[in-house]
Amino acid sequence: MKAYPYMHKHPTSGQTTMSDGMDLRDWFAGLAMQGVISNLEEIFTPEEFNGLSEMFYQMADAMIKARNNRKEVPHE
């Protein structure tokens, strides 16, 4: 699943192409990382960052699972 698809117009040829954007999983992981890091007052070692990185992707996976399991709500 992708986040932020967009159309791109080449500056010289004028050809328009569509980009899928970044993976929604990567977007969610980045948001989780920002939230956690913004509240940290401690400096972590590289080994600790590896563990945190895994945790952020687990959070992203949980968000995608919840998103896929939700019932569709009709737009008004």
N, C-alpha and C positions, 0 to 999 in steps of 0.2 A: 504494500500500500504506500502511496506517495503523498507528500505534503507540499503544498505550494506549487502546483503546476503553473507554467507560464509560457507565453509565446515570445519568441525572440526574433527580431528583425536584424539581419546582417547589415552592418553599416555601409558597406560598399556595394554588395550585390543586390540588396533589398529583399533577398529571399527570406521568407518567414518560416520558422521551424517551431515545433512544440517541444518543450522540455517537461519531463515528468516531475521534476523537482527532487527534493531529497526524500529519503525514506522516512515515513511517519515514525518508525521505531527510533531512528536517529534523532528526530526532532523531540520526541518524548523523552529520550534519554538525556538530551541536552538540557531540557527544561528541569528535569529532576536534579541533574548535576548543579545547575545554577542555584536552585532552591537550597540544596544542602550546603554547598560551598559558601553561599552568602551568609550562612549562620554559623560558620566555623571560626573559632578563635585560636585554633591550634594548627601547627604546620605538620603535615603528614610526610612520611617517608615514601619513596617510590613504590615499595611493596604495599603499603597501605592504599595508595592511589589505585593500584591494580584491583584490589578488593572492592574499593568504592566504585570503580568503573563497571565491574560486574554487577554490582547492586543497582546502578543506574539503568543498565540494560534490562535487569529483571523487573524494575519498576515500569520501564517502557513496555515490556512484554505483557505485564499485568494490565496496563492501560489499554493496549490493543485488544486483549482478551475481553475486557469489560466493554469496550466499544463494540466489538463484534457480537456480544451477547445481549446488548440492550435491545429493547423493543423499539421499533420505529414509531416515532411520534409524528403525527401529521402536522404539517405547517399550516398555520392559520392565514 
